[in-house]
């Protein structure tokens, strides 16, 4: 049985849209900041001038949080740059974060010039749990 030409075009159109949406979803998943196992998202806010901030809580140690992000972010195209005290790493004001170098900063692996977005991970131990603030900064 032969399909009418109009039906063939509709099928091809639906397939193209489905492929585009699937590619967009995959791209977004690869760029999104991963969450450590057992993470509870406590708060998420977007400051249009600085960054999106996500606050997580979970049962991890500080070393486990840092190890998770040092493993997970490179798989999504990010590289470890240093801490906020490393010259040229952060896009955020240091006043917004720890001043002792405890904020890990990641930049896109393919970035050149130090002007692109950053992901900045700030573990803050609390009694009985770990709080982690994840700052996703915009391009400068």
C-alpha positions in Angstrom: 0.0 0.0 0.0 1.3 3.4 -1.0 0.9 6.4 1.3 -0.4 9.6 -0.1 2.2 12.3 -0.6 0.6 14.6 2.0 0.6 11.9 4.6 4.3 11.2 3.9 5.1 14.9 4.5 3.2 14.9 7.7 5.0 11.9 9.0 8.4 13.4 8.0 7.4 16.7 9.7 6.4 14.9 12.9 9.7 12.9 12.9 11.8 16.1 12.4 10.0 17.9 15.2 10.4 14.9 17.5 14.1 14.6 16.7 14.6 18.4 17.3 12.8 18.2 20.7 14.8 15.1 21.6 18.1 16.9 20.7 17.1 20.0 22.7 16.2 17.8 25.7 19.5 16.0 25.6 21.4 19.3 25.2 19.6 20.8 28.2 20.3 17.7 30.3 24.0 17.7 29.5 24.3 21.4 30.4 22.1 21.3 33.5 23.9 21.2 36.9 23.6 17.6 38.2 22.4 17.0 41.8 24.3 14.6 44.2 22.4 11.4 45.1 19.9 12.1 47.9 19.8 15.9 47.3 16.8 17.8 48.4 16.4 21.1 46.7 15.5 23.6 49.4 15.4 26.8 47.4 16.0 28.0 43.9 16.2 31.7 42.9 17.2 33.6 39.8 18.9 36.9 40.1 18.8 38.2 36.5 21.9 40.3 37.0 24.1 37.7 38.6 23.2 34.0 38.7 20.7 31.3 39.4 21.2 30.0 42.9 20.1 26.5 44.0 20.4 25.5 47.6 20.6 21.8 48.3 20.7 19.7 51.5 21.9 16.2 51.9 23.8 13.7 54.0 27.2 14.1 52.4 30.5 15.2 53.7 32.3 18.2 52.2 34.8 15.9 50.5 31.9 13.9 48.9 30.3 17.0 47.5 33.5 18.2 46.0 34.3 14.8 44.6 30.8 14.4 43.1 31.1 17.7 41.2 34.7 17.1 40.1 33.5 13.9 38.5 30.1 14.9 37.2 30.7 18.4 35.7 33.5 17.4 33.3 31.1 14.8 31.8 28.8 17.8 30.9 31.5 19.9 29.3 32.8 21.9 32.4 36.3 22.1 33.7 37.5 22.9 37.2 39.1 26.4 37.2 40.0 26.7 40.8 38.4 28.5 43.7 36.9 32.0 43.9 40.3 33.2 45.0 42.0 32.0 41.8 42.5 35.0 39.5 40.1 35.0 36.6 37.9 32.1 37.7 34.8 33.7 39.3 32.1 35.9 37.6 30.6 36.7 41.0 31.4 39.2 43.6 33.5 37.5 46.3 31.4 39.3 48.9 28.6 37.0 48.0 30.5 33.9 48.9 33.2 32.5 51.2 36.3 34.6 51.4 38.5 31.6 52.3 38.6 29.8 49.0 36.0 27.2 49.7 33.9 28.0 46.6 34.9 25.7 43.7 34.6 27.3 40.2 33.9 25.5 37.0 34.0 27.0 33.5 33.0 25.6 30.1 35.8 23.3 28.8 35.7 25.0 25.4 35.7 28.6 26.7 38.4 31.0 25.8 39.0 34.4 27.4 37.4 33.8 30.8 34.2 35.6 30.0 31.7 32.7 29.8 29.3 31.4 32.4 30.5 29.6 35.6 29.2 27.1 38.0 30.3 27.8 41.5 29.9 25.2 44.2 29.8 26.3 47.9 29.5 23.5 50.5 28.4 24.8 53.9 28.5 22.2 56.6 25.6 22.5 59.1 24.8 20.5 62.2 23.5 17.1 61.0 23.6 17.8 57.2 25.4 19.5 54.4 24.0 22.6 52.7 25.4 23.3 49.2 24.8 26.4 47.2 25.2 26.1 43.5 25.6 29.4 41.7 25.2 29.4 37.9 26.5 32.7 36.7 25.8 34.3 33.4 28.4 35.4 30.9 30.2 38.6 31.7 
